[in-house]
Amino acid sequence: MSTVTIQTDYGLIKGNEREYCNEFLGIRFARAGRFEYAVPVDHSEKEGEYDATGFGGVCPQTRAYYEHLEVPERMFYHREFRDGITYDYSEDCLNLNIYAPKEGKNCPVIIYIYGGGFNSGSAKDSCFDGEAYCRRGVMVVTINYRVGVLGYITHEDIFKQYGHDGNFGLDDQLTAIKWVRRHIASFGGDPENITLMGQSAGAISIQYLCLSHGNEGLFRHAVMMSGGGLFPKFALPRLAENTREYWLQYLEIAGCKSLDELKKLDLKALFTAIEDIKNIRKDNVYNTMPVIDGYHLKAPVDELIRDPLKIDYMIGYTNNDMYAPIMAHIGNKFAKANKGYVYYFDINAPGTDRNGAFHSSELRYFFNTLSLSHRPYDGRDGEVSELIVDYVSSFATKGDPNGDGRPEWEVYKGKALHINREKIKMGRPNTFKLTWNMLTKGDPK
C-alpha cells in the first residue's frame, strides 16, 4: 500500500493512500494515567513525520487475557469481528483513526463510537472501515476509549482529586470529539457538521452525551444503533457514590489496600480480579458502566432525557436484538418525542446458525464490510449495504436521510424504515417477531 503525507495543525502526518480515501491510523488525541482523566494532545510529540500507517493501542480488557474461555457469546463475537486480528492492548490507548476523502474539503464528519457493554471493544475490529463513506464525500473518524475497570471505576480518592469520579470512558469520548472539532479541518473535514454514530454501548454513550447541554454545538446529528432511548429503571446509571462499595470489594479481591496500590497492579492481575468478583456478585454490569457523576451526567437519566439536545436523531434495532422488543419500544418512544428517523433491520445473517439479525449484525452493512466476514453474503446484501450507506451519508450531510430516488424514509410516527432483503420501505415493526426471537434465540456457534 502506498503512503501519503500531509501537513496538519497537529503536525506532519503520514498515512495510507487507498483507492477512495487516505487513512490516518492511531493518532494520539490524549494521554491519561491509570484512573486519571484524559489530557488532550494537540501537537505531534514526535520529530518529523507522525507515522499513522498502523492502528494504535487498544484499551486492555478482559478478552485480552480470557478470550480462550468457552463463553459462547464471547467466542461468537470473536469470530464475527475479531478472528485473525492481532491487537496491541495498551493503556496508552487514546487514539483515533481518520478516513478522509481524497482532495476532500469541508466534508461532513462521522465520529464512530464502538460498543461492547462498556467492558470491551475496539476501533480495529474488522467491521469498521470508512472508505464507503469517503466515496460519498463523508469523512469517518473511529475512536478508542477506556472500558471496564480502566474506564468506569469509582473511588473516593478520585472524587477528592477531581470533584467527580467514574466515567473515564465517557470523558475519553468527549475529549476525542473536542479534538476532532479542533483539528479535523486540516484533514478536510467540517468541524461544524459532525455526526456521532455508535452501536450498543456506543449508542448509549451518545445518548448520554446528548443529555448534557454543556455539549451544545459540538455535534449536529446522532445515529444510535441498538441503544437509543430510555432503558428500564434497573439498567439506568447509578449515583457514583452508590457504586464505590463494589469497587472497594474489588480492591480487596485484587489484594490492594488503596487506589494507589491498584494503580501499580499488573494488568493481568487487574483483570483476574474482575473475573473473580464476577463469581461472587451478580451486579457487575451495573457497576462497570457510566454513573451519575454530577459532571458528565448531572442528574438521573430519566430526568435528563426529558430535555435532550435539539439535534437530528436516527435510531435503529434488529429483529433479534438484545431484549429486542424493549430495544424497539425505547427507541421508538425517543424518536417520536424528538422527531427522529427509525430503522428496523430485518435481515437474518446468512450461515448455519440460528441467530437471525443478531445484536450487531447490521454493522457490516452500515460500513460496507460484508466481504470481510466469514458469512456467505451475496449480491443483494451488497445492494442493501450500499443503500444504507447512502442513507447515513445523506443524514450526516444534512440531517435528512432522503434523496437520490431512495425509498422515502419518514420521521417516526409509528412506522420505521423496514430494512429487509425483499423491499426496503416504511412499515410498522413486527412486535410479535421481536418478542418471539427474544424468547427462542438460537445458540451462538
SULLINRA-V125864 format. One record per residue. N is the residue number from 0. RES is the residue in one small letter. PHI is phi in degrees with one decimal (* if undefined). Layout:
n=N res=RES phi=PHI
n=N res=RES phi=PHI
This chain:
n=0 res=m phi=*
n=1 res=s phi=-76.8
n=2 res=t phi=-112.9
n=3 res=v phi=-139.9
n=4 res=t phi=-122.0
n=5 res=i phi=-129.5
n=6 res=q phi=-93.7
n=7 res=t phi=-127.0
n=8 res=d phi=-75.6
n=9 res=y phi=-86.1
n=10 res=g phi=140.7
n=11 res=l phi=-79.7
n=12 res=i phi=-126.2
n=13 res=k phi=-104.7
n=14 res=g phi=-129.4
n=15 res=n phi=-100.8
n=16 res=e phi=-95.3
n=17 res=r phi=-113.7
n=18 res=e phi=-61.6
n=19 res=y phi=-115.0
n=20 res=c phi=-157.0
n=21 res=n phi=-108.5
n=22 res=e phi=-114.4
n=23 res=f phi=-122.8
n=24 res=l phi=-109.2
n=25 res=g phi=66.6
n=26 res=i phi=-79.4
n=27 res=r phi=-70.3
n=28 res=f phi=-106.6
n=29 res=a phi=-164.4
n=30 res=r phi=-123.8
n=31 res=a phi=-158.8
n=32 res=g phi=-73.7
n=33 res=r phi=-61.4
n=34 res=f phi=62.0
n=35 res=e phi=-125.5
n=36 res=y phi=-76.6
n=37 res=a phi=-66.1
n=38 res=v phi=-113.3
n=39 res=p phi=-58.1
n=40 res=v phi=-116.0
n=41 res=d phi=-105.5
n=42 res=h phi=-141.4
n=43 res=s phi=-57.2
n=44 res=e phi=-92.2
n=45 res=k phi=-109.2
n=46 res=e phi=-73.7
n=47 res=g phi=73.0
n=48 res=e phi=-72.2
n=49 res=y phi=-90.7
n=50 res=d phi=-79.8
n=51 res=a phi=-115.2
n=52 res=t phi=-97.5
n=53 res=g phi=-138.9
n=54 res=f phi=-63.2
n=55 res=g phi=-87.5
n=56 res=g phi=-67.4
n=57 res=v phi=-111.1
n=58 res=c phi=-56.6
n=59 res=p phi=-55.1
n=60 res=q phi=-155.1
n=61 res=t phi=-53.6
n=62 res=r phi=-65.7
n=63 res=a phi=-63.8
n=64 res=y phi=-115.5
n=65 res=y phi=-128.2
n=66 res=e phi=-60.8
n=67 res=h phi=-74.7
n=68 res=l phi=-60.9
n=69 res=e phi=-81.5
n=70 res=v phi=-98.8
n=71 res=p phi=-51.6
n=72 res=e phi=-62.4
n=73 res=r phi=-65.5
n=74 res=m phi=-70.8
n=75 res=f phi=-60.4
n=76 res=y phi=-72.3
n=77 res=h phi=-60.2
n=78 res=r phi=-67.5
n=79 res=e phi=-66.1
n=80 res=f phi=-129.5
n=81 res=r phi=-126.0
n=82 res=d phi=-58.5
n=83 res=g phi=85.7
n=84 res=i phi=-99.7
n=85 res=t phi=-100.5
n=86 res=y phi=-111.3
n=87 res=d phi=-99.6
n=88 res=y phi=-81.2
n=89 res=s phi=-150.4
n=90 res=e phi=-71.6
n=91 res=d phi=-86.5
n=92 res=c phi=-120.4
n=93 res=l phi=-85.8
n=94 res=n phi=-136.0
n=95 res=l phi=-139.6
n=96 res=n phi=-122.3
n=97 res=i phi=-118.1
n=98 res=y phi=-111.1
n=99 res=a phi=-112.7
n=100 res=p phi=-57.8
n=101 res=k phi=-62.4
n=102 res=e phi=60.1
n=103 res=g phi=-72.1
n=104 res=k phi=-138.8
n=105 res=n phi=56.8
n=106 res=c phi=-77.3
n=107 res=p phi=-56.6
n=108 res=v phi=-122.6
n=109 res=i phi=-104.8
n=110 res=i phi=-104.6
n=111 res=y phi=-101.5
n=112 res=i phi=-116.6
n=113 res=y phi=-73.4
n=114 res=g phi=-97.9
n=115 res=g phi=139.6
n=116 res=g phi=64.8
n=117 res=f phi=65.7
n=118 res=n phi=-121.9
n=119 res=s phi=-156.3
n=120 res=g phi=125.3
n=121 res=s phi=-163.9
n=122 res=a phi=-78.8
n=123 res=k phi=-93.6
n=124 res=d phi=-56.2
n=125 res=s phi=-68.0
n=126 res=c phi=-80.2
n=127 res=f phi=-100.0
n=128 res=d phi=-164.6
n=129 res=g phi=-98.7
n=130 res=e phi=-64.4
n=131 res=a phi=-60.5
n=132 res=y phi=-75.0
n=133 res=c phi=-61.1
n=134 res=r phi=-61.5
n=135 res=r phi=-105.9
n=136 res=g phi=81.0
n=137 res=v phi=-113.3
n=138 res=m phi=-85.5
n=139 res=v phi=-124.5
n=140 res=v phi=-123.1
n=141 res=t phi=-111.7
n=142 res=i phi=-120.2
n=143 res=n phi=-103.5
n=144 res=y phi=-145.2
n=145 res=r phi=-79.4
n=146 res=v phi=-131.4
n=147 res=g phi=60.6
n=148 res=v phi=-59.9
n=149 res=l phi=-73.6
n=150 res=g phi=-104.6
n=151 res=y phi=-141.0
n=152 res=i phi=-65.3
n=153 res=t phi=-120.1
n=154 res=h phi=-167.0
n=155 res=e phi=-59.7
n=156 res=d phi=-67.3
n=157 res=i phi=-66.6
n=158 res=f phi=-62.1
n=159 res=k phi=-62.8
n=160 res=q phi=-78.3
n=161 res=y phi=-114.4
n=162 res=g phi=85.8
n=163 res=h phi=-160.9
n=164 res=d phi=-143.3
n=165 res=g phi=80.1
n=166 res=n phi=60.3
n=167 res=f phi=-61.3
n=168 res=g phi=-63.8
n=169 res=l phi=-64.9
n=170 res=d phi=-66.1
n=171 res=d phi=-59.1
n=172 res=q phi=-61.5
n=173 res=l phi=-65.9
n=174 res=t phi=-62.6
n=175 res=a phi=-65.8
n=176 res=i phi=-61.0
n=177 res=k phi=-67.0
n=178 res=w phi=-62.6
n=179 res=v phi=-60.8
n=180 res=r phi=-56.2
n=181 res=r phi=-76.5
n=182 res=h phi=-116.5
n=183 res=i phi=-67.9
n=184 res=a phi=-61.2
n=185 res=s phi=-76.3
n=186 res=f phi=-101.4
n=187 res=g phi=104.0
n=188 res=g phi=-97.3
n=189 res=d phi=-99.3
n=190 res=p phi=-66.4
n=191 res=e phi=-94.4
n=192 res=n phi=-135.1
n=193 res=i phi=-108.9
n=194 res=t phi=-112.9
n=195 res=l phi=-89.0
n=196 res=m phi=-139.1
n=197 res=g phi=-163.7
n=198 res=q phi=-129.0
n=199 res=s phi=59.5
n=200 res=a phi=-61.0
n=201 res=g phi=-66.5
n=202 res=a phi=-68.6
n=203 res=i phi=-62.9
n=204 res=s phi=-58.1
n=205 res=i phi=-61.6
n=206 res=q phi=-60.5
n=207 res=y phi=-62.9
n=208 res=l phi=-64.5
n=209 res=c phi=-80.3
n=210 res=l phi=-99.6
n=211 res=s phi=-112.7
n=212 res=h phi=-72.6
n=213 res=g phi=-68.8
n=214 res=n phi=-96.0
n=215 res=e phi=-55.1
n=216 res=g phi=89.1
n=217 res=l phi=-75.1
n=218 res=f phi=-148.3
n=219 res=r phi=-109.7
n=220 res=h phi=-136.1
n=221 res=a phi=-142.7
n=222 res=v phi=-114.5
n=223 res=m phi=-116.6
n=224 res=m phi=-102.4
n=225 res=s phi=53.3
n=226 res=g phi=176.8
n=227 res=g phi=-98.3
n=228 res=g phi=116.8
n=229 res=l phi=-84.4
n=230 res=f phi=-79.0
n=231 res=p phi=-54.5
n=232 res=k phi=-51.9
n=233 res=f phi=-67.7
n=234 res=a phi=-101.7
n=235 res=l phi=-80.9
n=236 res=p phi=-56.2
n=237 res=r phi=-93.7
n=238 res=l phi=-61.9
n=239 res=a phi=-54.1
n=240 res=e phi=-64.9
n=241 res=n phi=-82.6
n=242 res=t phi=-104.8
n=243 res=r phi=-65.2
n=244 res=e phi=-60.5
n=245 res=y phi=-61.0
n=246 res=w phi=-73.2
n=247 res=l phi=-66.1
n=248 res=q phi=-65.0
n=249 res=y phi=-60.8
n=250 res=l phi=-57.4
n=251 res=e phi=-61.4
n=252 res=i phi=-63.9
n=253 res=a phi=-75.8
n=254 res=g phi=77.9
n=255 res=c phi=-112.4
n=256 res=k phi=-94.8
n=257 res=s phi=-153.6
n=258 res=l phi=-64.9
n=259 res=d phi=-60.5
n=260 res=e phi=-65.2
n=261 res=l phi=-65.4
n=262 res=k phi=-61.9
n=263 res=k phi=-99.1
n=264 res=l phi=-68.3
n=265 res=d phi=-56.2
n=266 res=l phi=-58.9
n=267 res=k phi=-62.7
n=268 res=a phi=-65.2
n=269 res=l phi=-60.0
n=270 res=f phi=-87.2
n=271 res=t phi=-64.6
n=272 res=a phi=-65.3
n=273 res=i phi=-62.8
n=274 res=e phi=-63.1
n=275 res=d phi=-68.0
n=276 res=i phi=-70.7
n=277 res=k phi=-63.3
n=278 res=n phi=-77.8
n=279 res=i phi=-103.7
n=280 res=r phi=-119.0
n=281 res=k phi=-111.1
n=282 res=d phi=-110.6
n=283 res=n phi=-61.2
n=284 res=v phi=-57.3
n=285 res=y phi=-80.1
n=286 res=n phi=-109.4
n=287 res=t phi=-119.5
n=288 res=m phi=-149.5
n=289 res=p phi=-56.1
n=290 res=v phi=-126.2
n=291 res=i phi=-79.7
n=292 res=d phi=-107.3
n=293 res=g phi=75.9
n=294 res=y phi=-124.7
n=295 res=h phi=-80.6
n=296 res=l phi=-117.3
n=297 res=k phi=-85.0
n=298 res=a phi=-156.2
n=299 res=p phi=-54.5
n=300 res=v phi=-60.8
n=301 res=d phi=-67.9
n=302 res=e phi=-91.8
n=303 res=l phi=-64.0
n=304 res=i phi=-68.8
n=305 res=r phi=-70.9
n=306 res=d phi=-141.2
n=307 res=p phi=-76.5
n=308 res=l phi=-58.4
n=309 res=k phi=-88.0
n=310 res=i phi=-128.8
n=311 res=d phi=-87.4
n=312 res=y phi=-122.4
n=313 res=m phi=-127.5
n=314 res=i phi=-132.8
n=315 res=g phi=-152.8
n=316 res=y phi=-157.4
n=317 res=t phi=-111.5
n=318 res=n phi=-72.3
n=319 res=n phi=-129.6
n=320 res=d phi=-69.1
n=321 res=m phi=-67.7
n=322 res=y phi=51.4
n=323 res=a phi=-48.8
n=324 res=p phi=-65.8
n=325 res=i phi=-69.7
n=326 res=m phi=-58.3
n=327 res=a phi=-66.6
n=328 res=h phi=-60.7
n=329 res=i phi=-70.0
n=330 res=g phi=-67.4
n=331 res=n phi=-61.2
n=332 res=k phi=-63.9
n=333 res=f phi=-65.1
n=334 res=a phi=-63.4
n=335 res=k phi=-63.7
n=336 res=a phi=-72.4
n=337 res=n phi=-120.4
n=338 res=k phi=53.8
n=339 res=g phi=-95.9
n=340 res=y phi=-98.3
n=341 res=v phi=-120.2
n=342 res=y phi=-117.7
n=343 res=y phi=-121.9
n=344 res=f phi=-85.2
n=345 res=d phi=-129.5
n=346 res=i phi=-117.1
n=347 res=n phi=-65.9
n=348 res=a phi=-63.8
n=349 res=p phi=-69.4
n=350 res=g phi=138.4
n=351 res=t phi=-92.9
n=352 res=d phi=-83.4
n=353 res=r phi=-122.0
n=354 res=n phi=-105.9
n=355 res=g phi=56.3
n=356 res=a phi=-87.2
n=357 res=f phi=-68.4
n=358 res=h phi=-55.3
n=359 res=s phi=94.4
n=360 res=s phi=-66.6
n=361 res=e phi=-82.4
n=362 res=l phi=-57.8
n=363 res=r phi=-65.9
n=364 res=y phi=-69.8
n=365 res=f phi=-72.0
n=366 res=f phi=-112.2
n=367 res=n phi=56.1
n=368 res=t phi=-117.6
n=369 res=l phi=-59.8
n=370 res=s phi=-68.7
n=371 res=l phi=-92.6
n=372 res=s phi=-97.4
n=373 res=h phi=-77.5
n=374 res=r phi=-81.0
n=375 res=p phi=-83.8
n=376 res=y phi=-66.2
n=377 res=d phi=-120.4
n=378 res=g phi=-60.3
n=379 res=r phi=-65.9
n=380 res=d phi=-58.9
n=381 res=g phi=-62.8
n=382 res=e phi=-64.0
n=383 res=v phi=-63.2
n=384 res=s phi=-60.8
n=385 res=e phi=-60.4
n=386 res=l phi=-66.4
n=387 res=i phi=-61.5
n=388 res=v phi=-61.8
n=389 res=d phi=-61.4
n=390 res=y phi=-59.2
n=391 res=v phi=-67.3
n=392 res=s phi=-61.9
n=393 res=s phi=-64.1
n=394 res=f phi=-62.7
n=395 res=a phi=-67.1
n=396 res=t phi=-81.1
n=397 res=k phi=-135.8
n=398 res=g phi=77.9
n=399 res=d phi=-138.0
n=400 res=p phi=-77.3
n=401 res=n phi=-83.8
n=402 res=g phi=140.7
n=403 res=d phi=53.9
n=404 res=g phi=75.4
n=405 res=r phi=-69.4
n=406 res=p phi=-52.9
n=407 res=e phi=-63.8
n=408 res=w phi=-112.9
n=409 res=e phi=-89.8
n=410 res=v phi=-57.3
n=411 res=y phi=-65.0
n=412 res=k phi=-137.6
n=413 res=g phi=116.7
n=414 res=k phi=-121.2
n=415 res=a phi=-116.1
n=416 res=l phi=-75.2
n=417 res=h phi=-86.2
n=418 res=i phi=-95.1
n=419 res=n phi=-139.4
n=420 res=r phi=-80.3
n=421 res=e phi=-79.2
n=422 res=k phi=-154.0
n=423 res=i phi=-89.8
n=424 res=k phi=-159.9
n=425 res=m phi=-71.7
n=426 res=g phi=-168.2
n=427 res=r phi=-84.9
n=428 res=p phi=-56.0
n=429 res=n phi=-82.4
n=430 res=t phi=-61.9
n=431 res=f phi=-62.8
n=432 res=k phi=-64.7
n=433 res=l phi=-59.7
n=434 res=t phi=-69.8
n=435 res=w phi=-60.9
n=436 res=n phi=-63.4
n=437 res=m phi=-64.1
n=438 res=l phi=-80.3
n=439 res=t phi=-119.4
n=440 res=k phi=-53.5
n=441 res=g phi=-74.2
n=442 res=d phi=-79.2
n=443 res=p phi=-60.4
n=444 res=k phi=-113.9
